[in-house]
Amino acid sequence: MLSLIYAGKLNDVDPRAWLVDVLARIADHPASRLHELLPWHWKAARTTTTADVA
């Protein structure tokens, strides 16, 4: 668990927000796209989504 928290911090991601989102989505997420849930990809997807909304 500590490794996950540090991975989020090292990628300038709020570890709590990232873990909550990933744990909520992982069961329905396709195995071929699990890389999208890694903190560096997750942050980029969130930034794109936020920019699209604004």
PQR file of N, CA, C, O and H, with PARSE charges and radii, in Angstrom:
ATOM      1  N   MET A   1       0.831  -1.189   0.000 -0.4000 1.5000
ATOM      2  CA  MET A   1       0.000   0.000   0.000 -0.0000 2.0000
ATOM      3  C   MET A   1       0.873   1.250   0.000  0.5500 1.7000
ATOM      4  O   MET A   1       0.576   2.232  -0.680 -0.5500 1.4000
ATOM      5  N   LEU A   2       1.941   1.197   0.763 -0.4000 1.5000
ATOM      6  CA  LEU A   2       2.841   2.341   0.828 -0.0000 2.0000
ATOM      7  C   LEU A   2       3.466   2.625  -0.541  0.5500 1.7000
ATOM      8  O   LEU A   2       3.674   3.783  -0.904 -0.5500 1.4000
ATOM      9  H   LEU A   2       2.183   0.399   1.315  0.4000 1.0000
ATOM     10  N   SER A   3       3.761   1.581  -1.285 -0.4000 1.5000
ATOM     11  CA  SER A   3       4.315   1.755  -2.636 -0.0000 2.0000
ATOM     12  C   SER A   3       3.333   2.488  -3.542  0.5500 1.7000
ATOM     13  O   SER A   3       3.735   3.333  -4.341 -0.5500 1.4000
ATOM     14  H   SER A   3       3.592   0.641  -0.991  0.4000 1.0000
ATOM     15  N   LEU A   4       2.052   2.168  -3.420 -0.4000 1.5000
ATOM     16  CA  LEU A   4       1.036   2.848  -4.227 -0.0000 2.0000
ATOM     17  C   LEU A   4       0.943   4.326  -3.866  0.5500 1.7000
ATOM     18  O   LEU A   4       0.834   5.185  -4.741 -0.5500 1.4000
ATOM     19  H   LEU A   4       1.725   1.481  -2.771  0.4000 1.0000
ATOM     20  N   ILE A   5       0.985   4.607  -2.580 -0.4000 1.5000
ATOM     21  CA  ILE A   5       0.912   6.001  -2.120 -0.0000 2.0000
ATOM     22  C   ILE A   5       2.107   6.793  -2.641  0.5500 1.7000
ATOM     23  O   ILE A   5       1.948   7.906  -3.142 -0.5500 1.4000
ATOM     24  H   ILE A   5       1.074   3.909  -1.869  0.4000 1.0000
ATOM     25  N   TYR A   6       3.304   6.217  -2.522 -0.4000 1.5000
ATOM     26  CA  TYR A   6       4.496   6.907  -3.007 -0.0000 2.0000
ATOM     27  C   TYR A   6       4.491   7.055  -4.524  0.5500 1.7000
ATOM     28  O   TYR A   6       4.964   8.065  -5.046 -0.5500 1.4000
ATOM     29  H   TYR A   6       3.432   5.312  -2.114  0.4000 1.0000
ATOM     30  N   ALA A   7       3.967   6.069  -5.234 -0.4000 1.5000
ATOM     31  CA  ALA A   7       3.876   6.180  -6.698 -0.0000 2.0000
ATOM     32  C   ALA A   7       3.008   7.373  -7.077  0.5500 1.7000
ATOM     33  O   ALA A   7       3.336   8.116  -8.002 -0.5500 1.4000
ATOM     34  H   ALA A   7       3.583   5.249  -4.810  0.4000 1.0000
ATOM     35  N   GLY A   8       1.910   7.554  -6.367 -0.4000 1.5000
ATOM     36  CA  GLY A   8       1.060   8.717  -6.624 -0.0000 2.0000
ATOM     37  C   GLY A   8       1.770  10.015  -6.336  0.5500 1.7000
ATOM     38  O   GLY A   8       1.718  10.950  -7.136 -0.5500 1.4000
ATOM     39  H   GLY A   8       1.644   6.950  -5.615  0.4000 1.0000
ATOM     40  N   LYS A   9       2.442  10.081  -5.183 -0.4000 1.5000
ATOM     41  CA  LYS A   9       3.155  11.309  -4.811 -0.0000 2.0000
ATOM     42  C   LYS A   9       4.273  11.631  -5.790  0.5500 1.7000
ATOM     43  O   LYS A   9       4.469  12.794  -6.143 -0.5500 1.4000
ATOM     44  H   LYS A   9       2.484   9.322  -4.533  0.4000 1.0000
ATOM     45  N   LEU A  10       5.007  10.620  -6.233 -0.4000 1.5000
ATOM     46  CA  LEU A  10       6.106  10.841  -7.172 -0.0000 2.0000
ATOM     47  C   LEU A  10       5.614  11.355  -8.519  0.5500 1.7000
ATOM     48  O   LEU A  10       6.364  11.999  -9.253 -0.5500 1.4000
ATOM     49  H   LEU A  10       4.848   9.675  -5.946  0.4000 1.0000
ATOM     50  N   ASN A  11       4.367  11.074  -8.841 -0.4000 1.5000
ATOM     51  CA  ASN A  11       3.794  11.523 -10.111 -0.0000 2.0000
ATOM     52  C   ASN A  11       2.892  12.735  -9.949  0.5500 1.7000
ATOM     53  O   ASN A  11       2.105  13.062 -10.837 -0.5500 1.4000
ATOM     54  H   ASN A  11       3.758  10.551  -8.244  0.4000 1.0000
ATOM     55  N   ASP A  12       3.017  13.394  -8.807 -0.4000 1.5000
ATOM     56  CA  ASP A  12       2.257  14.611  -8.519 -0.0000 2.0000
ATOM     57  C   ASP A  12       0.749  14.381  -8.639  0.5500 1.7000
ATOM     58  O   ASP A  12       0.014  15.181  -9.217 -0.5500 1.4000
ATOM     59  H   ASP A  12       3.657  13.128  -8.086  0.4000 1.0000
ATOM     60  N   VAL A  13       0.320  13.251  -8.066 -0.4000 1.5000
ATOM     61  CA  VAL A  13      -1.090  12.866  -8.064 -0.0000 2.0000
ATOM     62  C   VAL A  13      -1.528  12.729  -6.613  0.5500 1.7000
ATOM     63  O   VAL A  13      -0.779  12.207  -5.787 -0.5500 1.4000
ATOM     64  H   VAL A  13       0.916  12.600  -7.596  0.4000 1.0000
ATOM     65  N   ASP A  14      -2.719  13.188  -6.297 -0.4000 1.5000
ATOM     66  CA  ASP A  14      -3.266  12.980  -4.955 -0.0000 2.0000
ATOM     67  C   ASP A  14      -3.492  11.480  -4.775  0.5500 1.7000
ATOM     68  O   ASP A  14      -4.382  10.915  -5.411 -0.5500 1.4000
ATOM     69  H   ASP A  14      -3.327  13.613  -6.968  0.4000 1.0000
ATOM     70  N   PRO A  15      -2.704  10.824  -3.920 -0.5600 1.5000
ATOM     71  CA  PRO A  15      -2.810   9.369  -3.781  0.2800 2.0000
ATOM     72  C   PRO A  15      -4.198   8.898  -3.382  0.5500 1.7000
ATOM     73  O   PRO A  15      -4.659   7.857  -3.850 -0.5500 1.4000
ATOM     74  N   ARG A  16      -4.857   9.644  -2.535 -0.4000 1.5000
ATOM     75  CA  ARG A  16      -6.192   9.234  -2.085 -0.0000 2.0000
ATOM     76  C   ARG A  16      -7.198   9.277  -3.241  0.5500 1.7000
ATOM     77  O   ARG A  16      -7.966   8.334  -3.427 -0.5500 1.4000
ATOM     78  H   ARG A  16      -4.483  10.490  -2.155  0.4000 1.0000
ATOM     79  N   ALA A  17      -7.196  10.353  -4.008 -0.4000 1.5000
ATOM     80  CA  ALA A  17      -8.120  10.474  -5.140 -0.0000 2.0000
ATOM     81  C   ALA A  17      -7.841   9.405  -6.183  0.5500 1.7000
ATOM     82  O   ALA A  17      -8.764   8.801  -6.730 -0.5500 1.4000
ATOM     83  H   ALA A  17      -6.571  11.120  -3.857  0.4000 1.0000
ATOM     84  N   TRP A  18      -6.563   9.173  -6.456 -0.4000 1.5000
ATOM     85  CA  TRP A  18      -6.174   8.166  -7.437 -0.0000 2.0000
ATOM     86  C   TRP A  18      -6.605   6.774  -7.005  0.5500 1.7000
ATOM     87  O   TRP A  18      -7.206   6.040  -7.789 -0.5500 1.4000
ATOM     88  H   TRP A  18      -5.812   9.663  -6.012  0.4000 1.0000
ATOM     89  N   LEU A  19      -6.301   6.402  -5.753 -0.4000 1.5000
ATOM     90  CA  LEU A  19      -6.660   5.062  -5.275 -0.0000 2.0000
ATOM     91  C   LEU A  19      -8.170   4.861  -5.219  0.5500 1.7000
ATOM     92  O   LEU A  19      -8.666   3.792  -5.577 -0.5500 1.4000
ATOM     93  H   LEU A  19      -5.812   6.999  -5.116  0.4000 1.0000
ATOM     94  N   VAL A  20      -8.901   5.873  -4.775 -0.4000 1.5000
ATOM     95  CA  VAL A  20     -10.368   5.759  -4.725 -0.0000 2.0000
ATOM     96  C   VAL A  20     -10.920   5.525  -6.126  0.5500 1.7000
ATOM     97  O   VAL A  20     -11.768   4.656  -6.325 -0.5500 1.4000
ATOM     98  H   VAL A  20      -8.499   6.741  -4.485  0.4000 1.0000
ATOM     99  N   ASP A  21     -10.444   6.292  -7.087 -0.4000 1.5000
ATOM    100  CA  ASP A  21     -10.923   6.154  -8.467 -0.0000 2.0000
ATOM    101  C   ASP A  21     -10.540   4.802  -9.055  0.5500 1.7000
ATOM    102  O   ASP A  21     -11.371   4.129  -9.665 -0.5500 1.4000
ATOM    103  H   ASP A  21      -9.754   6.998  -6.926  0.4000 1.0000
ATOM    104  N   VAL A  22      -9.287   4.404  -8.876 -0.4000 1.5000
ATOM    105  CA  VAL A  22      -8.817   3.140  -9.438 -0.0000 2.0000
ATOM    106  C   VAL A  22      -9.547   1.956  -8.812  0.5500 1.7000
ATOM    107  O   VAL A  22      -9.961   1.042  -9.526 -0.5500 1.4000
ATOM    108  H   VAL A  22      -8.611   4.950  -8.381  0.4000 1.0000
ATOM    109  N   LEU A  23      -9.707   1.958  -7.517 -0.4000 1.5000
ATOM    110  CA  LEU A  23     -10.389   0.837  -6.859 -0.0000 2.0000
ATOM    111  C   LEU A  23     -11.861   0.753  -7.269  0.5500 1.7000
ATOM    112  O   LEU A  23     -12.430  -0.337  -7.330 -0.5500 1.4000
ATOM    113  H   LEU A  23      -9.371   2.701  -6.937  0.4000 1.0000
ATOM    114  N   ALA A  24     -12.464   1.889  -7.546 -0.4000 1.5000
ATOM    115  CA  ALA A  24     -13.863   1.889  -7.988 -0.0000 2.0000
ATOM    116  C   ALA A  24     -14.002   1.388  -9.427  0.5500 1.7000
ATOM    117  O   ALA A  24     -15.025   0.803  -9.781 -0.5500 1.4000
ATOM    118  H   ALA A  24     -12.001   2.774  -7.496  0.4000 1.0000
ATOM    119  N   ARG A  25     -12.977   1.615 -10.262 -0.4000 1.5000
ATOM    120  CA  ARG A  25     -13.078   1.292 -11.687 -0.0000 2.0000
ATOM    121  C   ARG A  25     -12.432  -0.023 -12.093  0.5500 1.7000
ATOM    122  O   ARG A  25     -12.755  -0.559 -13.153 -0.5500 1.4000
ATOM    123  H   ARG A  25     -12.145   2.090  -9.974  0.4000 1.0000
ATOM    124  N   ILE A  26     -11.536  -0.552 -11.285 -0.4000 1.5000
ATOM    125  CA  ILE A  26     -10.687  -1.652 -11.737 -0.0000 2.0000
ATOM    126  C   ILE A  26     -11.470  -2.933 -12.057  0.5500 1.7000
ATOM    127  O   ILE A  26     -11.073  -3.675 -12.956 -0.5500 1.4000
ATOM    128  H   ILE A  26     -11.273  -0.117 -10.424  0.4000 1.0000
ATOM    129  N   ALA A  27     -12.542  -3.203 -11.365 -0.4000 1.5000
ATOM    130  CA  ALA A  27     -13.300  -4.440 -11.600 -0.0000 2.0000
ATOM    131  C   ALA A  27     -13.917  -4.477 -13.000  0.5500 1.7000
ATOM    132  O   ALA A  27     -14.009  -5.547 -13.603 -0.5500 1.4000
ATOM    133  H   ALA A  27     -12.864  -2.601 -10.635  0.4000 1.0000
ATOM    134  N   ASP A  28     -14.337  -3.337 -13.517 -0.4000 1.5000
ATOM    135  CA  ASP A  28     -14.974  -3.275 -14.831 -0.0000 2.0000
ATOM    136  C   ASP A  28     -14.018  -2.837 -15.940  0.5500 1.7000
ATOM    137  O   ASP A  28     -14.405  -2.758 -17.106 -0.5500 1.4000
ATOM    138  H   ASP A  28     -14.263  -2.469 -13.027  0.4000 1.0000
ATOM    139  N   HIS A  29     -12.780  -2.558 -15.575 -0.4000 1.5000
ATOM    140  CA  HIS A  29     -11.813  -2.056 -16.552 -0.0000 2.0000
ATOM    141  C   HIS A  29     -11.201  -3.227 -17.314  0.5500 1.7000
ATOM    142  O   HIS A  29     -10.807  -4.215 -16.695 -0.5500 1.4000
ATOM    143  H   HIS A  29     -12.466  -2.622 -14.628  0.4000 1.0000
ATOM    144  N   PRO A  30     -11.112  -3.145 -18.635 -0.5600 1.5000
ATOM    145  CA  PRO A  30     -10.529  -4.246 -19.420  0.2800 2.0000
ATOM    146  C   PRO A  30      -9.052  -4.466 -19.068  0.5500 1.7000
ATOM    147  O   PRO A  30      -8.299  -3.508 -18.889 -0.5500 1.4000
ATOM    148  N   ALA A  31      -8.656  -5.715 -18.973 -0.4000 1.5000
ATOM    149  CA  ALA A  31      -7.280  -6.057 -18.618 -0.0000 2.0000
ATOM    150  C   ALA A  31      -6.283  -5.494 -19.627  0.5500 1.7000
ATOM    151  O   ALA A  31      -5.158  -5.155 -19.262 -0.5500 1.4000
ATOM    152  H   ALA A  31      -9.268  -6.492 -19.118  0.4000 1.0000
ATOM    153  N   SER A  32      -6.677  -5.396 -20.865 -0.4000 1.5000
ATOM    154  CA  SER A  32      -5.775  -4.874 -21.895 -0.0000 2.0000
ATOM    155  C   SER A  32      -5.520  -3.375 -21.746  0.5500 1.7000
ATOM    156  O   SER A  32      -4.627  -2.831 -22.395 -0.5500 1.4000
ATOM    157  H   SER A  32      -7.591  -5.672 -21.162  0.4000 1.0000
ATOM    158  N   ARG A  33      -6.300  -2.705 -20.893 -0.4000 1.5000
ATOM    159  CA  ARG A  33      -6.148  -1.259 -20.710 -0.0000 2.0000
ATOM    160  C   ARG A  33      -5.791  -0.889 -19.270  0.5500 1.7000
ATOM    161  O   ARG A  33      -5.999   0.252 -18.858 -0.5500 1.4000
ATOM    162  H   ARG A  33      -7.025  -3.147 -20.365  0.4000 1.0000
ATOM    163  N   LEU A  34      -5.259  -1.840 -18.503 -0.4000 1.5000
ATOM    164  CA  LEU A  34      -4.898  -1.559 -17.115 -0.0000 2.0000
ATOM    165  C   LEU A  34      -3.830  -0.478 -16.996  0.5500 1.7000
ATOM    166  O   LEU A  34      -3.765   0.225 -15.987 -0.5500 1.4000
ATOM    167  H   LEU A  34      -5.090  -2.767 -18.838  0.4000 1.0000
ATOM    168  N   HIS A  35      -2.999  -0.343 -18.015 -0.4000 1.5000
ATOM    169  CA  HIS A  35      -1.965   0.690 -17.989 -0.0000 2.0000
ATOM    170  C   HIS A  35      -2.555   2.097 -17.836  0.5500 1.7000
ATOM    171  O   HIS A  35      -1.875   3.005 -17.358 -0.5500 1.4000
ATOM    172  H   HIS A  35      -3.052  -0.914 -18.835  0.4000 1.0000
ATOM    173  N   GLU A  36      -3.796   2.276 -18.233 -0.4000 1.5000
ATOM    174  CA  GLU A  36      -4.459   3.579 -18.119 -0.0000 2.0000
ATOM    175  C   GLU A  36      -4.681   3.985 -16.666  0.5500 1.7000
ATOM    176  O   GLU A  36      -4.872   5.165 -16.373 -0.5500 1.4000
ATOM    177  H   GLU A  36      -4.349   1.538 -18.621  0.4000 1.0000
ATOM    178  N   LEU A  37      -4.659   3.018 -15.761 -0.4000 1.5000
ATOM    179  CA  LEU A  37      -4.906   3.299 -14.352 -0.0000 2.0000
ATOM    180  C   LEU A  37      -3.632   3.620 -13.572  0.5500 1.7000
ATOM    181  O   LEU A  37      -3.701   3.937 -12.385 -0.5500 1.4000
ATOM    182  H   LEU A  37      -4.504   2.059 -15.999  0.4000 1.0000
ATOM    183  N   LEU A  38      -2.479   3.542 -14.220 -0.4000 1.5000
ATOM    184  CA  LEU A  38      -1.233   3.908 -13.562 -0.0000 2.0000
ATOM    185  C   LEU A  38      -1.236   5.414 -13.306  0.5500 1.7000
ATOM    186  O   LEU A  38      -1.827   6.167 -14.080 -0.5500 1.4000
ATOM    187  H   LEU A  38      -2.423   3.284 -15.185  0.4000 1.0000
ATOM    188  N   PRO A  39      -0.587   5.862 -12.236 -0.5600 1.5000
ATOM    189  CA  PRO A  39      -0.719   7.269 -11.839  0.2800 2.0000
ATOM    190  C   PRO A  39      -0.346   8.273 -12.920  0.5500 1.7000
ATOM    191  O   PRO A  39      -1.007   9.304 -13.041 -0.5500 1.4000
ATOM    192  N   TRP A  40       0.690   8.008 -13.710 -0.4000 1.5000
ATOM    193  CA  TRP A  40       1.109   8.976 -14.729 -0.0000 2.0000
ATOM    194  C   TRP A  40       0.117   9.043 -15.877  0.5500 1.7000
ATOM    195  O   TRP A  40      -0.063  10.115 -16.454 -0.5500 1.4000
ATOM    196  H   TRP A  40       1.227   7.171 -13.612  0.4000 1.0000
ATOM    197  N   HIS A  41      -0.530   7.947 -16.228 -0.4000 1.5000
ATOM    198  CA  HIS A  41      -1.568   7.970 -17.262 -0.0000 2.0000
ATOM    199  C   HIS A  41      -2.877   8.523 -16.697  0.5500 1.7000
ATOM    200  O   HIS A  41      -3.602   9.244 -17.383 -0.5500 1.4000
ATOM    201  H   HIS A  41      -0.384   7.076 -15.758  0.4000 1.0000
ATOM    202  N   TRP A  42      -3.171   8.185 -15.453 -0.4000 1.5000
ATOM    203  CA  TRP A  42      -4.392   8.648 -14.792 -0.0000 2.0000
ATOM    204  C   TRP A  42      -4.392  10.169 -14.709  0.5500 1.7000
ATOM    205  O   TRP A  42      -5.404  10.815 -14.978 -0.5500 1.4000
ATOM    206  H   TRP A  42      -2.583   7.599 -14.895  0.4000 1.0000
ATOM    207  N   LYS A  43      -3.254  10.732 -14.336 -0.4000 1.5000
ATOM    208  CA  LYS A  43      -3.151  12.191 -14.228 -0.0000 2.0000
ATOM    209  C   LYS A  43      -3.370  12.853 -15.579  0.5500 1.7000
ATOM    210  O   LYS A  43      -4.083  13.852 -15.674 -0.5500 1.4000
ATOM    211  H   LYS A  43      -2.432  10.207 -14.118  0.4000 1.0000
ATOM    212  N   ALA A  44      -2.768  12.307 -16.616 -0.4000 1.5000
ATOM    213  CA  ALA A  44      -2.919  12.884 -17.959 -0.0000 2.0000
ATOM    214  C   ALA A  44      -4.377  12.806 -18.413  0.5500 1.7000
ATOM    215  O   ALA A  44      -4.887  13.750 -19.016 -0.5500 1.4000
ATOM    216  H   ALA A  44      -2.189  11.495 -16.539  0.4000 1.0000
ATOM    217  N   ALA A  45      -5.046  11.697 -18.129 -0.4000 1.5000
ATOM    218  CA  ALA A  45      -6.444  11.555 -18.516 -0.0000 2.0000
ATOM    219  C   ALA A  45      -7.323  12.536 -17.747  0.5500 1.7000
ATOM    220  O   ALA A  45      -8.256  13.105 -18.314 -0.5500 1.4000
ATOM    221  H   ALA A  45      -4.631  10.930 -17.639  0.4000 1.0000
ATOM    222  N   ARG A  46      -7.039  12.736 -16.483 -0.4000 1.5000
ATOM    223  CA  ARG A  46      -7.807  13.698 -15.671 -0.0000 2.0000
ATOM    224  C   ARG A  46      -7.596  15.114 -16.157  0.5500 1.7000
ATOM    225  O   ARG A  46      -8.538  15.906 -16.195 -0.5500 1.4000
ATOM    226  H   ARG A  46      -6.280  12.274 -16.023  0.4000 1.0000
ATOM    227  N   THR A  47      -6.369  15.444 -16.529 -0.4000 1.5000
ATOM    228  CA  THR A  47      -6.061  16.793 -17.023 -0.0000 2.0000
ATOM    229  C   THR A  47      -6.800  17.047 -18.332  0.5500 1.7000
ATOM    230  O   THR A  47      -7.346  18.131 -18.539 -0.5500 1.4000
ATOM    231  H   THR A  47      -5.603  14.801 -16.497  0.4000 1.0000
ATOM    232  N   THR A  48      -6.819  16.057 -19.213 -0.4000 1.5000
ATOM    233  CA  THR A  48      -7.518  16.174 -20.494 -0.0000 2.0000
ATOM    234  C   THR A  48      -9.016  16.315 -20.272  0.5500 1.7000
ATOM    235  O   THR A  48      -9.660  17.155 -20.901 -0.5500 1.4000
ATOM    236  H   THR A  48      -6.375  15.176 -19.045  0.4000 1.0000
ATOM    237  N   THR A  49      -9.576  15.500 -19.383 -0.4000 1.5000
ATOM    238  CA  THR A  49     -11.010  15.549 -19.102 -0.0000 2.0000
ATOM    239  C   THR A  49     -11.390  16.886 -18.501  0.5500 1.7000
ATOM    240  O   THR A  49     -12.409  17.464 -18.879 -0.5500 1.4000
ATOM    241  H   THR A  49      -9.053  14.818 -18.872  0.4000 1.0000
ATOM    242  N   THR A  50     -10.587  17.391 -17.568 -0.4000 1.5000
ATOM    243  CA  THR A  50     -10.867  18.675 -16.936 -0.0000 2.0000
ATOM    244  C   THR A  50     -10.769  19.807 -17.957  0.5500 1.7000
ATOM    245  O   THR A  50     -11.580  20.733 -17.930 -0.5500 1.4000
ATOM    246  H   THR A  50      -9.760  16.921 -17.261  0.4000 1.0000
ATOM    247  N   ALA A  51      -9.795  19.743 -18.845 -0.4000 1.5000
ATOM    248  CA  ALA A  51      -9.640  20.768 -19.869 -0.0000 2.0000
ATOM    249  C   ALA A  51     -10.804  20.743 -20.856  0.5500 1.7000
ATOM    250  O   ALA A  51     -11.236  21.793 -21.333 -0.5500 1.4000
ATOM    251  H   ALA A  51      -9.137  18.991 -18.866  0.4000 1.0000
ATOM    252  N   ASP A  52     -11.312  19.556 -21.163 -0.4000 1.5000
ATOM    253  CA  ASP A  52     -12.437  19.437 -22.089 -0.0000 2.0000
ATOM    254  C   ASP A  52     -13.714  20.038 -21.514  0.5500 1.7000
ATOM    255  O   ASP A  52     -14.526  20.605 -22.245 -0.5500 1.4000
ATOM    256  H   ASP A  52     -10.961  18.703 -20.776  0.4000 1.0000
ATOM    257  N   VAL A  53     -13.887  19.911 -20.198 -0.4000 1.5000
ATOM    258  CA  VAL A  53     -15.083  20.413 -19.537 -0.0000 2.0000
ATOM    259  C   VAL A  53     -15.048  21.930 -19.437  0.5500 1.7000
ATOM    260  O   VAL A  53     -16.078  22.586 -19.594 -0.5500 1.4000
ATOM    261  H   VAL A  53     -13.227  19.450 -19.604  0.4000 1.0000
ATOM    262  N   ALA A  54     -13.880  22.489 -19.181 -0.4000 1.5000
ATOM    263  CA  ALA A  54     -13.743  23.938 -18.964 -0.0000 2.0000
ATOM    264  C   ALA A  54     -13.843  24.730 -20.215  0.5500 1.7000
ATOM    265  O   ALA A  54     -13.746  25.957 -20.178 -0.5500 1.4000
ATOM    266  H   ALA A  54     -13.043  21.956 -19.054  0.4000 1.0000
TER
END
